[in-house]
């Protein structure tokens, strides 16, 4: 979108964020399972990114994903990517590489809210032959690459940014990451490489929700002080409240002569306080009983008022 503050109000972006949470909760209620905490933590981040920060080509209408065509083969056969939902790939526009593939449902919800993905696309979520996968791959809506094991997307994006610089593309290359990726050595090698090549067109935006599949981040491996560590690799680092839309858009629309990281510190139960009752394990929500599901249904109805 790449809109200016005058074009998109903070209130509109907040409404998009609320829409993301509602869609993911509705899906979770219908399917007895979903990555709900990721929607709670990343809703403002993604709504601000799509509605204000990213400069993407428009789509003429919300797109309905095609079925999986088969694995890629020589000659470009079956080589389709989810970049079409970002308006395709062009030299003057930004590109977004989604790294934490388990955020796929949240990304789909964001694309629906932005009018880029048909709202009926979730009807084929995680079904055989569908590209609307539970764990996003290169053919899934909004995904350009299969990021493999967590923490590979930044390396992909560095290659893409280097190629774009060679071609004199003017668009930026963005990577959406989760904080768990900073427990992986490849991330730190990639940070070093980006600084070495002076990739000032590279941006990362991180959901620092301090939660992972095994519980709180610092119970598995401490990554703080993250801002200081990334800065020591030569990056321009901005630390913001990940639910403060104005702070996110200010950082995201700023310029820099170095690779830039925006660390969005978030709450994995934001907007859905009942989720905090599951602390310390918030990674995936599957209802333990019909009573618990009824409580979340009531929370959904309250969220919809």
N, C-alpha and C positions, 0 to 999 in steps of 0.2 A: 504493500500500500504506500508506505513512505509518506504518509500524510503529515501536515503540519498541525501544531497545536490549535490553530484557528479553525481547522477543518474537522477535527475529531475531538470531541469533548472528553474530559476525564470521566464524566458520568456515563457516556456511551461505552467507553472501554470497560468500566466497572460492570455495566450490564452484560457485556460480552463474557466477562469473567464469571459472573453469576450463571450465565447460560451454560458455560462449560461444566461447572459443578453440577448443575441440575441434570444435564444430559448424561453425564457419567453416573450419577446416582440413579437416575431412572434406568439406565442400562444395567447397572449392578443389581437393582431390585428385580428386574425382569429375568436376569440370567443367573441370579444367586452367585454373583462373583464379579469383581472388577478392581482395577487399580485406582481406588478412591482417594487414597492419601496423596497420590501424585496430582490428581485433579485439584484437590484442596490447596496444595502448595504452589502449583505452577499456573493457576488460572490467570492471575493478573500478569504474570510474566509473559505467557503466550498471547493473551489478548492484546497486551501493549505491543508486543513484537509484531504481530500480524496487522494490527489496526493502525499503528503509527510509525514503527521503526523501519520495518522492512520495505524496500522499494521493489515490489513485485509487479509483473505484468498482470492485468486483469484477466478474469475468465468471463465469458459471455453469459454464463448461467451456471448454477450449481451442477457439478459433474457427477454422474453415476459411474462408479468404477466398473471396468470391464473384468471379466473372469480371467483367472490365471491362464496364460497362453502357453506355458511350458518353460522349461529352462532355456536360458540364452544359448545361442549356437553361432558358429561363424557366419559372417555375412550380415550380421545385425538381426538375424532371425530371433524373434521373441524378446528382443532387447527393449523392454518398456520400463520406464521408471515412474514413480509417483510425482515427479517434478511437474507433470501436467497440471496438478492441482495448485501449484505455485505459479501457474501461467506459462510454464515451459522455461527454457533456458535461453538467455540472451546476454549479449556483452554488456549492455548498459544497466541491467537489473541485478539485484542481489540474488544470492542463492543461500538456501538454508539447508544445512545438513543436520538431521536429527540423530543424536547419538544414543540416548537411552531408549532402546527399541521397546521396552516394556511400557513406555509412556504412550504407546500407539493410540489407545482408546482416547486419551486426553487430546492428542494431536487431531484425531478425527473430529472430536467434539468442537475443537477450535476452528477447524476448517468448515464445519457445518455452520457454526455461528457467523463465520465470515462470508458465507454464501459461496464458498468454493467447492464444497462437497455436498451432494444431495443428502438430505436428512434420512432418506430411506436406505442409505449405504450401510448403516449399522444392522440392517436386517440380515445381512450376509456375514456379519462379524464372526470370524473364527470358524467358518464352515468350509468343508472340502471344496476346493476349486475356486475359492474366493481370494481376492487380493487384499481384502480388508482383514488382515491377519491380526491375531492377538499380540504377537511380537512382530513389530513392523519390519518389513524387508524392502528391498529396492523397488519392488513393484507396488508397494502399499501407498495409499494416498498420503502425500506430503513427504515421502521418503525418496531420496535420490540414490542412496547406497545401502547395502546390507552392512551394518556396522559390526557384525560378528560378535566376538566377545566384547563385553563392555570396555570402553575406552579406546576403540579403534577409529572412531569417526574424526577425531581431531587430526590424526595422521592423514586420513583421506582428504580432509579439507585443506591441509597444507599443500598436498599435491595439486588439488584443484586450484587453489589460490596462486600457486607458482605458474601453472599453465595459463591461468587467466592474465597474469601479469605479462607473460611472454606474448600473449595475443593482444595486449593493451586493452583488455576489458576495463570498464570503468566501475562496474558493480562490485559490491563487497561480498565476501564469503563469510557467512555466519554459521556457528555451530551451537546448537542447544545441547547442554550437557547436564548431568547430575553430579552431585558432590561425591558420590561413591567412586566415580572415575578417577578421583585424585588419590585413591588407594592403589592405583595401577601404575607400574613403572613406565609404561608406554606413554602415558599422558605427560610425564615430566620430560621424556625424550622429545616429544612433539613440541612442548613449550620451548625447549632449547632450540629446536630446529627453526621454529617460526621466528624467534628472535635473531638467529643467525642469518636468515634470509631477509630480515627486515620487512616482514609481511604486514605492512601498515593497513592493508585492505582486509585483514583477517580479524574477526570478532568472535568471542565466545560469550555466551550468556548461560549462567549456571544456576540451577535450582539447588540451593544449599538448604535442604530441609532436614539435614542431620539425622536421617532415618534410612535404614536399608533392610534387606530381607531378614537379617539375623538380629535386628533390633537397632538401638541407637548407634550412630556412626562411631562414637568414641569408645564404645564397648568392643568394637572390632579392631579398628585402627584409627588413632587420632591423626587428623590432617591439619589441624590448626597450628599456627596462625596462617591461614590459607592466603589471605591478602598479601602478607609479607613474603611468603614463599614464592608466589607467582611473580611478584614484583622483582624478586631477586633473579628471575630468569629474563629480566629486561622488558617485561610487559607493563603496559599502562593498565592499572587495576582500579576499578570503581566498586565500592562496597555499598549496597543499598538495601533498604527494607523491601523485600520482594513482593509486598502487598501494597506498596506506595507507588501508584501508577505514575504520578508526576516525577518521582525520583527515577524510576526505570526509564521513562521516555527522555528525561534530561540526559542521563548517561548514554542511552542508546543512540541518540541523535547528535552526540558530541563527536568531534573529529579528534584524530590523534596521528602522530607520526610514527607510532609503534603499534604492534599487535595489541588489541585491547581485550580485557576480561571484565565482565560485569558480574559480580557475585551477588545474587539475590537471596538474601537470608529469609527463609519462609517457615511457615507453620503447617505441618502435614495434616492438621485437623481444622484448618481455617475454613469458616463457613459451615462446618459440620461438627459442632462440639462433642456430640455423642461418640464420635470416632475416637476421642481421647480415652475413652473407657477401655480401649484395647491396648493402650500403651503397656509395654514398650514395643510390641510388634504390630506395626501399622501397615506393612508393605502391601498386603492384598486382603481385600474384604470379602469373606464368604460367611454367610450367616450361620450361626451355631444352632439356631432354633427359630420356629415360626414367631415366637414372641419377640426375638431380637429383630427379625425382619419387619415386624409390625412397627417397632420403634423407629426404624429407619424410614419406613413408609410415612410415618407421622412427621419425621424430620423433613422429608421431601415435600410434603404438603405445606409445611411451614415455610420452607425455602421458596415455594412457588407463589406465596401470597404477595 
